[in-house]
Amino acid sequence: MFILGHTGIGSRMLGPLRELLPARWILLGCLLPDLIDKPLFYGLLWLEGHPDRLITGTRTFGHTGLLLLLLACIALVSRSRPVWAVAAGVLTHLLLDATGELLTGAEPDTTIWLAIFFPRFGVRFPVAHFASLLEHLRLTSQSIYVIAGELAGGAILVRAWLLRRRAKA
């Protein structure tokens, strides 16, 4: 739930590399971990009324180093700039999530490192201590890191849009 932060800040984190890669694929990569994991978790909650034994939160397969490694291998073999762009975006997503946790803290059963290094610390993922999407939104809306990240990411995206608009005029 950090859309503007992940896309705005994440794409900017790539520095000059972002000029070499297709922007839409970078943005997809910036959001891909959440696009995989959040529907998976909330779908299970909706269908079963409780988390699965493995899918215990919103940071599962999409937040693993294994996904990043798989994308990097595909990019190396295919030499595909779009795949490199997705991999770069996923990397920034993981870095921003880890940074948020380093700044705000986490309980041992909720730490992002369980997902990033899956299955190194066992076949388990971080546990989400919320029972619905609304509760998740409420909790994240109270985080200074999320609020500041969304504002900064939004400002970066608006500035980039204005610069592109001026360049076309």
DSSP file (Angstrom, degrees, kcal/mol; ACC not computed):
  #  RESIDUE AA STRUCTURE BP1 BP2  ACC     N-H-->O    O-->H-N    N-H-->O    O-->H-N    TCO  KAPPA ALPHA  PHI   PSI    X-CA   Y-CA   Z-CA
    1    1 A M              0   0    0      0, 0.0     3,-0.1     0, 0.0     0, 0.0   0.000 360.0 360.0 360.0  48.7    0.0    0.0    0.0
    2    2 A F     >  +     0   0    0      1,-0.1     4,-3.3     2,-0.1     5,-0.3  -0.376 360.0 149.2-139.1  49.9    2.8    2.3   -0.9
    3    3 A I  H  > S+     0   0    0      1,-0.2     4,-2.4     2,-0.2     5,-0.3   0.925  73.9  38.4 -62.7 -52.9    2.0    2.9   -4.6
    4    4 A L  H  >>S+     0   0    0      2,-0.2     4,-2.8     1,-0.2     5,-0.6   0.895 118.8  50.4 -67.0 -39.0    3.3    6.5   -5.0
    5    5 A G  I  >>S+     0   0    0      3,-0.2     4,-1.3     2,-0.2     5,-1.3   0.946 113.0  45.0 -62.7 -48.7    6.3    5.8   -2.8
    6    6 A H  I  <5S+     0   0    0     -4,-3.3     4,-0.4     3,-0.2     5,-0.3   0.917 122.0  36.8 -64.4 -42.5    7.3    2.6   -4.7
    7    7 A T  I  X5S+     0   0    0     -4,-2.4     4,-1.6    -5,-0.3     5,-0.2   0.939 124.7  37.5 -78.0 -45.7    6.8    4.1   -8.2
    8    8 A G  I  X5S+     0   0    0     -4,-2.8     4,-1.5    -5,-0.3    -3,-0.2   0.981 129.0  29.7 -69.8 -57.7    8.1    7.6   -7.5
    9    9 A I  I  X<S+     0   0    0     -4,-1.3     4,-2.1    -5,-0.6    -3,-0.2   0.925 120.5  54.8 -68.9 -44.1   11.0    6.9   -5.2
   10   10 A G  H  ><S+     0   0    0     -5,-1.3     4,-0.6    -4,-0.4    -3,-0.2   0.916 109.4  45.5 -57.9 -46.8   11.7    3.5   -6.6
   11   11 A S  H >< S+     0   0    0     -4,-1.6     3,-0.8    -5,-0.3    -1,-0.2   0.872 113.1  51.3 -66.3 -34.6   12.1    4.7  -10.2
   12   12 A R  H >< S+     0   0    0     -4,-1.5     3,-1.9     1,-0.2    -1,-0.2   0.811  97.4  68.0 -70.3 -29.8   14.3    7.6   -9.0
   13   13 A M  H 3< S+     0   0    0     -4,-2.1    -1,-0.2     1,-0.3    -2,-0.2   0.746  88.5  67.1 -61.3 -22.7   16.5    5.2   -7.0
   14   14 A L  T X< S-     0   0    0     -3,-0.8     3,-1.8    -4,-0.6    -1,-0.3   0.579  83.5-172.4 -78.6  -8.4   17.7    3.8  -10.3
   15   15 A G  G X   -     0   0    0     -3,-1.9     3,-1.5     1,-0.3     4,-0.3  -0.209  66.2  -5.2  55.3-135.7   19.5    7.0  -11.2
   16   16 A P  G >  S+     0   0    0      0, 0.0     3,-1.3     0, 0.0     4,-0.5   0.713 124.3  75.0 -65.8 -19.3   20.9    7.1  -14.7
   17   17 A L  G X> S+     0   0    0     -3,-1.8     3,-1.3     1,-0.3     4,-0.7   0.822  83.5  66.9 -61.1 -30.0   19.9    3.5  -15.3
   18   18 A R  G <4 S+     0   0    0     -3,-1.5    -1,-0.3     1,-0.3     3,-0.3   0.756  93.0  59.6 -66.1 -22.0   16.3    4.5  -15.6
   19   19 A E  G <4 S+     0   0    0     -3,-1.3    -1,-0.3    -4,-0.3    -2,-0.2   0.727 105.5  49.1 -75.0 -21.0   17.1    6.3  -18.9
   20   20 A L  T <4 S+     0   0    0     -3,-1.3    -1,-0.2    -4,-0.5    -2,-0.2   0.581 106.3  63.8 -92.4 -12.2   18.3    3.0  -20.4
   21   21 A L  S  < S-     0   0    0     -4,-0.7     2,-0.3    -3,-0.3     5,-0.0  -0.837  95.6 -94.2-117.3 150.4   15.3    1.0  -19.4
   22   22 A P    >>  -     0   0    0      0, 0.0     4,-1.8     0, 0.0     3,-0.6  -0.459  32.2-142.7 -65.9 124.6   11.6    1.2  -20.5
   23   23 A A  H 3> S+     0   0    0     -2,-0.3     4,-2.6     1,-0.2     5,-0.2   0.867  95.9  54.8 -58.6 -43.2    9.8    3.3  -17.9
   24   24 A R  H 3> S+     0   0    0      1,-0.2     4,-1.8     2,-0.2    -1,-0.2   0.850 109.4  48.8 -64.2 -31.2    6.5    1.4  -17.9
   25   25 A W  H <> S+     0   0    0     -3,-0.6     4,-2.2     2,-0.2    -1,-0.2   0.843 109.3  52.1 -76.4 -33.6    8.4   -1.8  -17.2
   26   26 A I  H  X S+     0   0    0     -4,-1.8     4,-2.3     2,-0.2    -2,-0.2   0.948 110.5  48.6 -62.0 -47.7   10.3   -0.2  -14.3
   27   27 A L  H  X S+     0   0    0     -4,-2.6     4,-1.2     1,-0.2    -2,-0.2   0.885 109.4  52.5 -61.6 -39.3    7.0    1.0  -12.8
   28   28 A L  H >X S+     0   0    0     -4,-1.8     4,-1.8    -5,-0.2     3,-0.7   0.938 110.3  48.3 -60.0 -45.9    5.6   -2.5  -13.2
   29   29 A G  H 3< S+     0   0    0     -4,-2.2    -2,-0.2     1,-0.2    -1,-0.2   0.865 104.9  59.1 -62.5 -36.6    8.6   -3.9  -11.3
   30   30 A C  H 3< S+     0   0    0     -4,-2.3    -1,-0.2     1,-0.2    -2,-0.2   0.803 119.3  29.8 -61.7 -28.5    8.2   -1.3   -8.6
   31   31 A L  H XX S+     0   0    0     -4,-1.2     4,-2.3    -3,-0.7     3,-0.6   0.580  93.8  96.0-105.5 -13.5    4.7   -2.6   -7.9
   32   32 A L  H 3X S+     0   0    0     -4,-1.8     4,-1.9     1,-0.2     5,-0.3   0.850  79.4  55.0 -54.3 -45.7    5.1   -6.3   -8.9
   33   33 A P  H 3> S+     0   0    0      0, 0.0     4,-2.5     0, 0.0    29,-0.3   0.916 114.8  41.0 -55.2 -41.8    5.7   -7.7   -5.4
   34   34 A D  H <> S+     0   0    0     -3,-0.6     4,-1.8     1,-0.2    -2,-0.2   0.849 110.1  58.1 -73.8 -33.2    2.5   -6.2   -4.1
   35   35 A L  H  < S+     0   0    0     -4,-2.3    -1,-0.2    -7,-0.2    -3,-0.2   0.797 115.6  37.6 -65.5 -27.3    0.6   -7.1   -7.3
   36   36 A I  H  X S+     0   0    0     -4,-1.9     4,-1.0    -5,-0.2    -2,-0.2   0.917 124.1  36.1 -83.9 -52.1    1.4  -10.7   -6.6
   37   37 A D  H  X S+     0   0    0     -4,-2.5     4,-2.5    -5,-0.3     5,-0.2   0.862 109.3  54.9 -80.9 -39.4    1.2  -10.9   -2.8
   38   38 A K  H  X S+     0   0    0     -4,-1.8     4,-2.8    -5,-0.2     5,-0.3   0.945 111.1  44.3 -66.8 -47.0   -1.7   -8.6   -1.8
   39   39 A P  H  > S+     0   0    0      0, 0.0     4,-2.4     0, 0.0     5,-0.2   0.886 113.1  54.3 -62.0 -34.5   -4.3  -10.3   -4.0
   40   40 A L  H  X S+     0   0    0     -4,-1.0     4,-1.8     2,-0.2    -2,-0.2   0.952 114.3  39.0 -61.9 -49.8   -3.1  -13.7   -2.9
   41   41 A F  H  X S+     0   0    0     -4,-2.5     4,-2.3     2,-0.2    -1,-0.2   0.950 120.2  43.5 -66.4 -50.8   -3.4  -12.9    0.8
   42   42 A Y  H  X S+     0   0    0     -4,-2.8     4,-2.4    -5,-0.2    -1,-0.2   0.832 111.1  56.0 -69.6 -30.0   -6.7  -11.0    0.5
   43   43 A G  H  X S+     0   0    0     -4,-2.4     4,-2.8    -5,-0.3     5,-0.2   0.922 109.2  46.7 -63.1 -44.0   -8.1  -13.6   -1.9
   44   44 A L  H  X>S+     0   0    0     -4,-1.8     4,-3.0    -5,-0.2     5,-0.6   0.897 111.9  51.0 -64.5 -39.9   -7.5  -16.3    0.7
   45   45 A L  H  X5S+     0   0    0     -4,-2.3     4,-1.7     3,-0.2    -2,-0.2   0.921 113.9  44.8 -61.7 -42.4   -9.0  -14.2    3.5
   46   46 A W  H  <5S+     0   0    0     -4,-2.4    -2,-0.2     2,-0.2    -1,-0.2   0.911 120.3  39.4 -68.9 -42.7  -12.1  -13.6    1.4
   47   47 A L  H  <5S+     0   0    0     -4,-2.8    -2,-0.2    -5,-0.2    -3,-0.2   0.902 133.6  19.9 -74.8 -41.5  -12.4  -17.2    0.2
   48   48 A E  H  <5S-     0   0    0     -4,-3.0    -3,-0.2    -5,-0.2    -2,-0.2   0.620  92.7-126.6-108.1 -16.0  -11.5  -19.0    3.5
   49   49 A G  S  <<S+     0   0    0     -4,-1.7    -4,-0.2    -5,-0.6    -3,-0.1   0.450  85.5  52.3  83.7  -0.8  -12.0  -16.3    6.1
   50   50 A H  S    S-     0   0    0     -6,-0.6    -2,-0.2     0, 0.0    -1,-0.1  -0.979  94.2 -83.2-157.6 160.2   -8.5  -16.8    7.5
   51   51 A P        -     0   0    0      0, 0.0     5,-0.2     0, 0.0     2,-0.1  -0.264  46.7-110.2 -64.9 156.4   -4.9  -16.8    6.3
   52   52 A D        -     0   0    0      3,-1.4    -7,-0.0     1,-0.1    -8,-0.0  -0.335  30.0-106.7 -76.3 165.8   -3.4  -19.9    4.8
   53   53 A R  S    S+     0   0    0      1,-0.1     3,-0.1    -2,-0.1    -1,-0.1   0.829 120.8  25.2 -65.7 -30.2   -0.7  -21.9    6.7
   54   54 A L  S    S+     0   0    0      1,-0.2     2,-1.6    70,-0.1    71,-0.4   0.841 116.0  61.6 -98.1 -46.1    1.9  -20.6    4.2
   55   55 A I        +     0   0    0      1,-0.2    -3,-1.4    69,-0.1    -1,-0.2  -0.628  61.8 150.7 -84.9  86.0    0.4  -17.4    3.0
   56   56 A T        -     0   0    0     -2,-1.6    72,-2.9    -5,-0.2     2,-0.3   0.366  60.7  -1.7-101.9   2.6    0.3  -15.6    6.3
   57   57 A G  S    S-     0   0    0     70,-0.3    70,-0.1    -3,-0.1    -5,-0.1  -0.929  84.5 -76.6-169.5-169.1    0.6  -12.1    5.1
   58   58 A T  S    S+     0   0    0     -2,-0.3     2,-0.4     1,-0.2   -20,-0.2   0.241 107.6  71.4 -95.6  11.6    1.0   -9.6    2.3
   59   59 A R        +     0   0    0     67,-0.4    -1,-0.2   -22,-0.1    -3,-0.1  -0.795  67.5 113.9-128.7  90.3    4.7  -10.3    1.8
   60   60 A T  S >  S-     0   0    0     -2,-0.4     3,-1.6   -27,-0.2    58,-0.1   0.103  78.7 -10.6-125.1-123.5    5.1  -13.7    0.3
   61   61 A F  G >  S+     0   0    0      1,-0.3     3,-1.4     2,-0.2     6,-0.4   0.820 128.8  56.1 -57.3 -37.5    6.4  -15.0   -3.1
   62   62 A G  G 3  S+     0   0    0    -29,-0.3    -1,-0.3     1,-0.3   -28,-0.1   0.720 106.2  52.3 -68.3 -20.5    6.5  -11.6   -4.7
   63   63 A H  G <  S+     0   0    0     -3,-1.6    -1,-0.3   -30,-0.2     2,-0.2   0.175  88.5 112.6-100.1  16.1    8.8  -10.3   -2.0
   64   64 A T  S <> S-     0   0    0     -3,-1.4     4,-1.4     1,-0.1     3,-0.3  -0.592  71.6-133.0 -92.4 151.6   11.4  -13.0   -2.2
   65   65 A G  H  > S+     0   0    0     51,-2.4     4,-3.0    50,-0.5     5,-0.2   0.755 107.9  68.5 -63.9 -24.5   14.9  -12.8   -3.4
   66   66 A L  H  > S+     0   0    0     52,-0.3     4,-2.6    50,-0.2    -1,-0.2   0.901  98.2  48.2 -63.1 -41.1   14.0  -15.9   -5.4
   67   67 A L  H  > S+     0   0    0     -6,-0.4     4,-2.6    -3,-0.3    -1,-0.2   0.932 113.2  47.9 -63.7 -44.7   11.7  -13.8   -7.6
   68   68 A L  H  X S+     0   0    0     -4,-1.4     4,-2.4     1,-0.2    -2,-0.2   0.918 112.8  48.3 -61.6 -43.6   14.4  -11.2   -8.1
   69   69 A L  H  X S+     0   0    0     -4,-3.0     4,-2.4     2,-0.2    -2,-0.2   0.906 111.0  51.0 -63.0 -42.8   17.0  -13.9   -8.9
   70   70 A L  H  X S+     0   0    0     -4,-2.6     4,-2.5     2,-0.2    -2,-0.2   0.927 111.5  47.3 -60.6 -46.5   14.6  -15.5  -11.4
   71   71 A L  H  X S+     0   0    0     -4,-2.6     4,-2.6     1,-0.2    -2,-0.2   0.905 111.6  50.6 -62.7 -42.0   14.0  -12.2  -13.2
   72   72 A A  H  X S+     0   0    0     -4,-2.4     4,-2.4     2,-0.2    -1,-0.2   0.901 110.9  49.2 -63.6 -40.4   17.7  -11.4  -13.3
   73   73 A C  H  X S+     0   0    0     -4,-2.4     4,-2.4     2,-0.2     5,-0.2   0.922 111.9  48.0 -64.6 -43.9   18.4  -14.9  -14.8
   74   74 A I  H  X S+     0   0    0     -4,-2.5     4,-2.9     1,-0.2     5,-0.3   0.911 112.4  49.9 -62.2 -41.7   15.7  -14.4  -17.4
   75   75 A A  H  X S+     0   0    0     -4,-2.6     4,-2.1     2,-0.2     5,-0.5   0.896 110.9  49.5 -64.3 -40.5   17.1  -11.0  -18.2
   76   76 A L  H  < S+     0   0    0     -4,-2.4    -2,-0.2     2,-0.2    -1,-0.2   0.929 116.6  40.9 -63.6 -45.2   20.6  -12.3  -18.5
   77   77 A V  H  < S+     0   0    0     -4,-2.4    -2,-0.2     1,-0.2    -1,-0.2   0.918 125.4  34.6 -70.7 -43.8   19.6  -15.2  -20.9
   78   78 A S  H  < S-     0   0    0     -4,-2.9    -2,-0.2    -5,-0.2    -1,-0.2   0.696  90.7-142.1 -86.3 -18.8   17.1  -13.2  -22.9
   79   79 A R     <  +     0   0    0     -4,-2.1     2,-0.6    -5,-0.3    -3,-0.2   0.854  42.6 164.6  55.8  36.9   19.0   -9.8  -22.8
   80   80 A S     >  -     0   0    0     -5,-0.5     4,-2.2    -6,-0.3    -1,-0.2  -0.747  36.2-157.8 -91.1 120.7   15.6   -8.2  -22.6
   81   81 A R  H  > S+     0   0    0     -2,-0.6     4,-2.6     1,-0.2     5,-0.2   0.892  94.8  55.0 -64.3 -39.6   15.5   -4.6  -21.5
   82   82 A P  H  > S+     0   0    0      0, 0.0     4,-2.3     0, 0.0    -1,-0.2   0.914 109.3  47.2 -60.2 -39.4   11.9   -4.9  -20.3
   83   83 A V  H  > S+     0   0    0      2,-0.2     4,-2.6     1,-0.2    -2,-0.2   0.904 111.6  50.5 -68.9 -39.0   12.8   -7.8  -18.1
   84   84 A W  H  X S+     0   0    0     -4,-2.2     4,-2.7     2,-0.2    -1,-0.2   0.906 109.8  51.9 -60.4 -40.2   15.9   -5.9  -16.7
   85   85 A A  H  X S+     0   0    0     -4,-2.6     4,-2.3     2,-0.2    -2,-0.2   0.915 109.9  47.6 -63.6 -43.3   13.5   -3.0  -16.0
   86   86 A V  H  X S+     0   0    0     -4,-2.3     4,-2.6     2,-0.2    -2,-0.2   0.932 112.6  49.6 -62.6 -44.9   11.1   -5.2  -14.1
   87   87 A A  H  X S+     0   0    0     -4,-2.6     4,-2.3     1,-0.2    -2,-0.2   0.908 110.6  50.0 -60.9 -42.3   14.0   -6.8  -12.1
   88   88 A A  H  X S+     0   0    0     -4,-2.7     4,-2.0     1,-0.2    -1,-0.2   0.906 111.1  49.4 -63.2 -41.1   15.3   -3.3  -11.3
   89   89 A G  H  X S+     0   0    0     -4,-2.3     4,-2.0     2,-0.2    -2,-0.2   0.905 109.7  50.7 -64.2 -41.8   11.9   -2.2  -10.1
   90   90 A V  H  X S+     0   0    0     -4,-2.6     4,-2.5     1,-0.2     5,-0.2   0.911 107.8  54.3 -62.2 -42.0   11.5   -5.3   -7.9
   91   91 A L  H  X S+     0   0    0     -4,-2.3     4,-2.4     1,-0.2    -1,-0.2   0.924 108.6  47.8 -57.6 -45.4   14.9   -4.6   -6.4
   92   92 A T  H  X S+     0   0    0     -4,-2.0     4,-2.7     1,-0.2    -1,-0.2   0.883 109.2  54.9 -65.4 -35.5   13.8   -1.0   -5.5
   93   93 A H  H  X S+     0   0    0     -4,-2.0     4,-2.5     2,-0.2    -2,-0.2   0.950 110.2  44.9 -60.0 -49.2   10.6   -2.4   -4.0
   94   94 A L  H  X S+     0   0    0     -4,-2.5     4,-2.5     1,-0.2    -2,-0.2   0.897 113.1  51.1 -63.4 -40.1   12.4   -4.7   -1.7
   95   95 A L  H  X S+     0   0    0     -4,-2.4     4,-2.6    -5,-0.2    -1,-0.2   0.912 111.3  47.3 -64.4 -42.1   14.9   -2.0   -0.7
   96   96 A L  H  X S+     0   0    0     -4,-2.7     4,-2.5     2,-0.2    -2,-0.2   0.909 113.0  48.5 -66.8 -41.1   12.1    0.4    0.2
   97   97 A D  H  X S+     0   0    0     -4,-2.5     4,-2.0    -5,-0.2    -2,-0.2   0.923 113.8  46.7 -63.4 -42.9   10.2   -2.2    2.2
   98   98 A A  H  X S+     0   0    0     -4,-2.5     4,-2.6    -5,-0.2    -2,-0.2   0.905 111.7  51.1 -66.0 -40.7   13.4   -3.2    4.0
   99   99 A T  H  X S+     0   0    0     -4,-2.6     4,-2.2     2,-0.2     5,-0.2   0.920 108.6  52.2 -61.6 -43.9   14.3    0.5    4.7
  100  100 A G  H  X S+     0   0    0     -4,-2.5     4,-2.3     1,-0.2     5,-0.3   0.908 111.2  46.9 -58.3 -42.3   10.8    1.1    6.1
  101  101 A E  H  X S+     0   0    0     -4,-2.0     4,-3.1     2,-0.2    -1,-0.2   0.901 109.3  53.2 -68.4 -39.7   11.2   -1.8    8.4
  102  102 A L  H  < S+     0   0    0     -4,-2.6    -1,-0.2     1,-0.2    -2,-0.2   0.875 115.6  41.5 -61.8 -35.7   14.7   -0.7    9.5
  103  103 A L  H  < S+     0   0    0     -4,-2.2    -2,-0.2    -5,-0.2    -1,-0.2   0.837 128.3  27.8 -80.4 -33.7   13.3    2.8   10.4
  104  104 A T  H  < S-     0   0    0     -4,-2.3    -3,-0.2    -5,-0.2    -2,-0.2   0.635 103.0-131.9-106.1 -16.4   10.0    1.7   12.0
  105  105 A G     <  -     0   0    0     -4,-3.1     2,-0.3    -5,-0.3    -1,-0.1  -0.015  15.4-139.1  87.2 165.3   10.9   -1.8   13.3
  106  106 A A        -     0   0    0     -4,-0.1     5,-0.1     5,-0.0    -1,-0.0  -0.978  18.6-106.8-160.2 152.1    9.1   -5.1   13.1
  107  107 A E    >>  -     0   0    0     -2,-0.3     3,-1.8     1,-0.1     4,-0.8  -0.472  42.1-107.4 -75.0 155.0    8.3   -8.1   15.3
  108  108 A P  T 34 S+     0   0    0      0, 0.0     3,-0.3     0, 0.0     6,-0.1   0.816 120.6  49.6 -55.8 -31.7   10.3  -11.3   14.5
  109  109 A D  T 34 S+     0   0    0      1,-0.2    18,-3.1    17,-0.1    16,-0.0   0.551 114.6  44.5 -86.4  -4.7    7.3  -13.0   13.0
  110  110 A T  T <4 S+     0   0    0     -3,-1.8    -1,-0.2    16,-0.3    19,-0.0   0.417  80.5 130.4-113.2  -0.1    6.5  -10.0   10.7
  111  111 A T    ><  -     0   0    0     -4,-0.8     3,-1.4    -3,-0.3     4,-0.5  -0.263  58.7-136.2 -65.8 138.9   10.0   -9.1    9.4
  112  112 A I  T >> S+     0   0    0      1,-0.3     4,-2.7     2,-0.2     3,-0.8   0.742  98.9  75.2 -60.6 -25.3   10.5   -8.6    5.7
  113  113 A W  H 3> S+     0   0    0      1,-0.3     4,-2.2     2,-0.2    -1,-0.3   0.789  85.0  63.2 -64.7 -26.4   13.7  -10.6    5.9
  114  114 A L  H <4 S+     0   0    0     -3,-1.4    -1,-0.3     2,-0.2     7,-0.3   0.883 111.9  37.4 -61.4 -37.3   11.6  -13.8    6.2
  115  115 A A  H X4 S+     0   0    0     -3,-0.8     3,-1.6    -4,-0.5   -50,-0.5   0.937 115.3  51.2 -78.9 -49.6   10.2  -13.1    2.7
  116  116 A I  H 3< S+     0   0    0     -4,-2.7   -51,-2.4     1,-0.3   -50,-0.2   0.901 120.1  35.5 -57.8 -42.7   13.4  -11.7    1.1
  117  117 A F  T >< S-     0   0    0     -4,-2.2     3,-3.2    -5,-0.2    -1,-0.3   0.228  95.5-179.3 -97.9  15.0   15.5  -14.7    2.2
  118  118 A F  T <   +     0   0    0     -3,-1.6   -52,-0.3     1,-0.3   -53,-0.1  -0.337  65.0  13.8 -54.3 131.7   12.7  -17.3    1.8
  119  119 A P  T >  S+     0   0    0      0, 0.0     3,-2.2     0, 0.0    -1,-0.3  -0.844 105.3  87.5-101.9  25.1   13.3  -20.2    2.5
  120  120 A R  T <  S+     0   0    0     -3,-3.2    -2,-0.2     1,-0.3     3,-0.1   0.841  98.3  40.3 -53.3 -39.1   16.5  -19.6    4.3
  121  121 A F  T 3  S-     0   0    0      1,-0.4    -1,-0.3    -7,-0.3     2,-0.1   0.065 133.4 -71.4 -99.7  24.3   14.8  -19.0    7.7
  122  122 A G    <   -     0   0    0     -3,-2.2     2,-2.1     1,-0.1    -1,-0.4  -0.270  64.1 -61.5 107.4 164.5   12.2  -21.8    7.1
  123  123 A V  S    S+     0   0    0     -3,-0.1     2,-0.3    -2,-0.1    -1,-0.1  -0.535  99.3 100.1 -85.1  74.7    9.3  -22.4    4.9
  124  124 A R        -     0   0    0     -2,-2.1    -3,-0.2   -10,-0.2   -70,-0.1  -0.982  55.4-147.2-154.6 156.8    7.3  -19.4    6.3
  125  125 A F        -     0   0    0    -71,-0.4   -65,-0.1    -2,-0.3   -14,-0.1  -0.778  43.4 -71.5-121.7 166.6    6.5  -15.9    5.4
  126  126 A P        -     0   0    0      0, 0.0   -67,-0.4     0, 0.0     2,-0.4  -0.300  51.2-122.3 -59.2 142.5    5.9  -12.8    7.6
  127  127 A V        -     0   0    0    -18,-3.1     2,-0.6   -70,-0.1   -70,-0.3  -0.707  14.8-139.2 -88.4 135.1    2.7  -12.8    9.5
  128  128 A A        -     0   0    0    -72,-2.9     2,-0.4    -2,-0.4     8,-0.0  -0.845   5.1-155.8 -92.8 125.3    0.2  -10.0    8.9
  129  129 A H        +     0   0    0     -2,-0.6     2,-0.3   -19,-0.0    -1,-0.1  -0.294  66.3  86.1 -97.8  49.2   -1.4   -8.8   12.1
  130  130 A F        -     0   0    0     -2,-0.4    -2,-0.1     1,-0.0     3,-0.0  -0.983  62.9-150.9-143.2 151.1   -4.5   -7.4   10.4
  131  131 A A  S    S+     0   0    0     -2,-0.3     2,-0.3     1,-0.1     3,-0.1   0.417  73.1  22.2-105.9  -0.1   -7.7   -9.2    9.5
  132  132 A S  S  > S-     0   0    0      1,-0.1     4,-2.1   -86,-0.0     5,-0.1  -0.984  75.9-106.4-158.7 165.6   -8.9   -7.2    6.5
  133  133 A L  H  > S+     0   0    0     -2,-0.3     4,-2.8     2,-0.2     5,-0.2   0.892 119.3  54.1 -62.3 -41.0   -7.8   -4.8    3.7
  134  134 A L  H  > S+     0   0    0      1,-0.2     4,-2.4     2,-0.2    -1,-0.2   0.905 108.6  47.8 -62.7 -41.3   -9.5   -1.9    5.6
  135  135 A E  H  > S+     0   0    0      2,-0.2     4,-2.5     1,-0.2    -1,-0.2   0.899 111.3  51.6 -66.1 -38.9   -7.6   -2.6    8.8
  136  136 A H  H  X S+     0   0    0     -4,-2.1     4,-2.6     2,-0.2     5,-0.2   0.930 111.1  47.5 -61.1 -46.7   -4.4   -2.8    6.7
  137  137 A L  H  X S+     0   0    0     -4,-2.8     4,-2.1     1,-0.2    -2,-0.2   0.905 111.8  50.8 -61.8 -41.7   -5.1    0.5    5.1
  138  138 A R  H  < S+     0   0    0     -4,-2.4     4,-0.5    -5,-0.2    -2,-0.2   0.930 112.6  45.7 -61.9 -46.0   -5.9    2.1    8.5
  139  139 A L  H >< S+     0   0    0     -4,-2.5     3,-1.1     1,-0.2    -2,-0.2   0.918 114.4  46.7 -66.2 -43.8   -2.7    0.8   10.0
  140  140 A T  H >< S+     0   0    0     -4,-2.6     3,-1.6     1,-0.3     7,-0.2   0.833 104.4  62.1 -69.3 -29.9   -0.5    1.9    7.1
  141  141 A S  T 3< S+     0   0    0     -4,-2.1    -1,-0.3     1,-0.3    -2,-0.2   0.643 100.0  56.5 -69.9 -11.6   -2.1    5.3    7.0
  142  142 A Q  T <  S+     0   0    0     -3,-1.1     2,-0.5    -4,-0.5    -1,-0.3   0.425  84.7 102.8 -95.4  -0.6   -0.8    5.9   10.6
  143  143 A S    <>  -     0   0    0     -3,-1.6     4,-2.7     1,-0.2     5,-0.2  -0.740  59.7-155.7 -90.3 123.2    2.8    5.3    9.6
  144  144 A I  H  > S+     0   0    0     -2,-0.5     4,-3.0     1,-0.2     5,-0.3   0.881  97.4  55.8 -60.5 -38.5    5.0    8.4    9.2
  145  145 A Y  H  > S+     0   0    0      2,-0.2     4,-2.3     1,-0.2    -1,-0.2   0.922 110.6  43.8 -60.5 -44.7    7.2    6.4    6.8
  146  146 A V  H  > S+     0   0    0     -6,-0.2     4,-2.8     2,-0.2     5,-0.2   0.935 115.4  47.6 -67.0 -46.6    4.3    5.5    4.5
  147  147 A I  H  X S+     0   0    0     -4,-2.7     4,-2.3    -7,-0.2    -2,-0.2   0.946 115.8  44.0 -60.9 -48.9    2.8    9.1    4.6
  148  148 A A  H  X S+     0   0    0     -4,-3.0     4,-2.7     1,-0.2     5,-0.2   0.899 114.7  50.3 -63.7 -40.4    6.2   10.7    3.9
  149  149 A G  H  X S+     0   0    0     -4,-2.3     4,-2.9    -5,-0.3     5,-0.2   0.895 110.4  48.8 -65.3 -40.5    7.0    8.1    1.2
  150  150 A E  H  X S+     0   0    0     -4,-2.8     4,-2.6     2,-0.2    -2,-0.2   0.909 113.8  46.8 -65.9 -41.6    3.7    8.6   -0.5
  151  151 A L  H  X S+     0   0    0     -4,-2.3     4,-2.3    -5,-0.2    -2,-0.2   0.934 116.2  44.0 -65.2 -45.9    4.1   12.4   -0.5
  152  152 A A  H  X S+     0   0    0     -4,-2.7     4,-2.4     2,-0.2    -2,-0.2   0.934 115.7  47.7 -65.0 -45.5    7.7   12.2   -1.7
  153  153 A G  H  X S+     0   0    0     -4,-2.9     4,-2.3    -5,-0.2    -2,-0.2   0.912 112.3  49.6 -62.0 -42.8    6.8    9.6   -4.4
  154  154 A G  H  X S+     0   0    0     -4,-2.6     4,-2.5    -5,-0.2    -1,-0.2   0.910 110.6  50.1 -61.8 -42.8    3.8   11.6   -5.5
  155  155 A A  H  X S+     0   0    0     -4,-2.3     4,-2.5     1,-0.2    -2,-0.2   0.900 110.5  50.3 -63.1 -40.9    5.9   14.8   -5.8
  156  156 A I  H  X S+     0   0    0     -4,-2.4     4,-2.3     2,-0.2    -2,-0.2   0.920 112.3  46.9 -62.8 -44.1    8.5   13.0   -7.8
  157  157 A L  H  X S+     0   0    0     -4,-2.3     4,-2.2     2,-0.2    -2,-0.2   0.902 112.8  48.5 -67.2 -41.0    5.9   11.6  -10.2
  158  158 A V  H  X S+     0   0    0     -4,-2.5     4,-2.6     2,-0.2    -2,-0.2   0.921 112.0  49.6 -64.4 -43.4    4.2   15.0  -10.6
  159  159 A R  H  X S+     0   0    0     -4,-2.5     4,-2.4     1,-0.2    -2,-0.2   0.922 111.4  48.5 -61.6 -44.4    7.6   16.7  -11.3
  160  160 A A  H  X S+     0   0    0     -4,-2.3     4,-2.2     1,-0.2    -1,-0.2   0.894 111.8  50.1 -62.7 -39.9    8.5   14.0  -13.9
  161  161 A W  H  X S+     0   0    0     -4,-2.2     4,-2.4     2,-0.2    -2,-0.2   0.920 111.1  48.3 -64.4 -44.2    5.1   14.5  -15.6
  162  162 A L  H  X S+     0   0    0     -4,-2.6     4,-2.5     1,-0.2    -2,-0.2   0.902 111.0  50.7 -63.5 -41.1    5.5   18.3  -15.7
  163  163 A L  H  X S+     0   0    0     -4,-2.4     4,-2.1     2,-0.2    -1,-0.2   0.908 111.9  47.1 -63.2 -41.9    9.0   18.0  -17.1
  164  164 A R  H  X S+     0   0    0     -4,-2.2     4,-1.6     2,-0.2    -2,-0.2   0.898 111.9  51.2 -65.0 -39.8    7.8   15.6  -19.9
  165  165 A R  H  X S+     0   0    0     -4,-2.4     4,-1.1     1,-0.2    -2,-0.2   0.913 110.9  47.3 -64.2 -44.0    4.8   17.9  -20.6
  166  166 A R  H  < S+     0   0    0     -4,-2.5     3,-0.3     1,-0.2    -1,-0.2   0.884 108.6  55.4 -64.6 -38.7    7.1   20.9  -21.0
  167  167 A A  H  < S+     0   0    0     -4,-2.1    -1,-0.2     1,-0.2    -2,-0.2   0.836 108.3  48.6 -65.1 -31.8    9.5   19.0  -23.2
  168  168 A K  H  <        0   0    0     -4,-1.6    -1,-0.2     1,-0.2    -2,-0.2   0.747 360.0 360.0 -77.5 -23.9    6.7   18.1  -25.6
  169  169 A A     <        0   0    0     -4,-1.1    -1,-0.2    -3,-0.3    -2,-0.2   0.473 360.0 360.0 -79.1 360.0    5.4   21.7  -25.7
